[in-house]
Amino acid sequence: MSIEHWLAFAAASAILLAIPGPTILLVISYALGHGRKIARATVAGVALGDFTAMTASMLGLGALLATSAAIFTVLKWVGAAYLVWLGIKLWRTPIATETTDGTMTVPAEKPLRIFLHTYVVTALNPKSIVFFVAFLPQFLDLGRPLFSQMLIFESTFLVLAAINATAYALMASAARSTIRKPKVQTIVNRAGGSLLIGAGLLTAGLRRAGA
């Protein structure tokens, strides 16, 4: 693989990852609600979810989703329903309260549960799998071994995805320190919940490539 191919892929991936989607919305909402302590759980969920989607693409699931309306529709509706459920859950999340010593009490949430939620939202997106099928081949050099190239590209994308999720989580957790008033917290939760519900509805409206 030439360095030019790798740089082009890394640059394109970084730009695409910087655009907030359902996964990043979930990362931000968890960071606002729980701070930096859950950053590792969300970043791990994003990385494993992207790894699952990219590996599934390489194994041919992306091509199957692109041609099978039934499979694509089932996966699409499951993913959409899950996003809507998470949005409703965020709407109803109890807000953090400030104690007499100035610290914030945050409703308990297990890191494992946060990890699983982030993983499912990232991996259970049929459009992501189809996207990887269309995205990766543009940067492959057919004159060189494909497996090693795909391994490098997948590793590069996962590192960039982890860095991107970490940056969003840290920025959101930093902003969290300024969100003290219950009314502001309620607005943030409901805004994030509404965005997740909207993302779920948009996912439900996705069509197969070429459909």
N, C-alpha and C positions, 0 to 999 in steps of 0.2 A: 504494500500500500504506500502511495506517495504521501508526503507531508501535506501537499496541497489538498488532496482528497480529505485527509483527516481534519485539517483546519476548516475546510468548507463545511464539513459535517458538524464540527463542534460549534461553529458560528451560527449555523442554521438552527441547531438544537437549542442553543442558549437563547436565541430570539424567541423561538416557539415556547420554551419553558417559562420565559418571563411573562407571557400573557396569562393572566389569572384564569383558571378554569375551576370546575367543581372541587378538585383536589386541593388547590391552593385556598379556595374559600373555606374549606373545612379546616385546613391548617391554621388559617388566620383566626377563625372562630374559636378553636381550641386554645390558641396562644392568648387571645384576649381573655378567655375565661379562666385559664389555669396557669398562665405565665410560662417561663422558660423551662420549668421542671418537666413539662411533657413534650418538649421539642424533640427529644431523641425518639420518643414513641411515634410522633407524626412523621418525622424524617424517615425512620425505618419502614413505616407503612407505605410511604410514597416510593421509596427505593424498591421494596419487594413487589409492590403493585406494578411498577413500571417494568421490573424484571419479568414478572409473570406475563404481562402484555406483550413484551418484545419477544420472549421465548415462544409464546403461543403463536406469534406471527411467523417466526422462523420455522415452526413445526407445521405450518400450513393452515392454521385455524383462520388466519386473516383472509386467505383466499376462499375458504369455505364459507365464512360469514358474508363475503362479498357476493357469493353466488347463491347461497341458500337463504331465501326470504324467511322461512320458518325459524331457523336457528337465530338469525339476526334479530327477528322480532321478539323472540322469547328473551334473549339476553338484554335487548334494549329495554323491554318493559320491566324486567327485574331490576336493572340498574336505575331506571327512572323512579320506580317505586321506592327503592332504597334511599335515593337522594331526597325525595319528598318526605319520607319518614324522618330522616336526619334533620331536615329543615323544621319540621313540626316539633321535633324533640328540642332543637335549639330555641325555638320560640317559647317553649314552656320551661326552659332551664331556669332554676332559681338564681337570682343575682347574688353576687358577692356583697358582703356587708362589712363595714369598717368597725373595728373594735375600739375600745377606749384607748388602747395604746397606739392607735394609728395604723395597725396592720389590717390586712384584708382576709376575711374568712371566705374560702372558696368551697363551693359544693364539691364533695369528694367524687373523683372519677378515676377508675383504675387505668393505669398506663396501658395494660394489655387490651382493654376495651377500646381505648383511643387508637392504639396501633391497628387493631382489627378493622375498626370503622374506616380509617384512612386507607388501609390496604384494599378493602373491598371497593371503595369508591374509585380508587386508582385502577385496579385490575378489572373490575366488572364494567368496563366501558367498551362496547363493541366498536365504536368509532375509533378508539385509540388503537385497537388491534389492526383494524383496516388501515389506519393512518400509517402505522409502522411498516405495513406491507408496501404501501405506496412510497413511503419516505426513504427507507433504507436503500432500495435498489438504485436510487439515483446516484449514490456515492460509491457503489461497489465497482471495483476494477475487475472485469470479467476475465482478464488475462492473468490474474493471480488467484491463489487459493481463497475460496469464498469463506470457509469456516473461520479462519484466523481473522479475516477482515470483519466479519460479523461480530466476533468476540470482542475485538477492539472497539468497534462502534457501540456495542451494547454497554461495555464497561464505561466508555466515555459518556454516554447518555445518562447512565445511572449516577455517575459522579456529579454531573452537572445538575441532574434532578435533585439530588440530595443537597447540593449547595444552594440551589434555588429555594427549596422548601425551608432550609435552615434560615436563609436570609429573611424570608417572609415571616417565619415564626419569631425571629428575634426582633424584627421591626414591630410586629404586632404586640409582642410582650412588653416592648419598651413603651409603646403607646398606652398599654394597659395601665401603667402607673399613674397616668393622668385621668383615667376614667374612675372616678370615685363616687360620683353621685348615682344613686339608684336609677334615676330617670335616664341618665346617659347609658348606663349598663343595659337597661331594658331596650333602649333604642338600638344599641349595637347588636344585642342578641336577636331582636326581631328583624333588623336589617339583614344580618347574616342568615337567619332562618329563611327569610323571603328569597334571598339570592339562591340558596340551596334548593328551595322549592322550585324557583324559576329554572334553575339548571336541570332539575328533574323533568320539568315539563318540556324543556327544549330537547332533552334526551329522548323523551317519548315521541317527539316529532321528527327524529332523525330518519333519514331514508338510506337504504343501501346505496353504495357507489354504483352509479349507472342505473338506479331504479327510477 
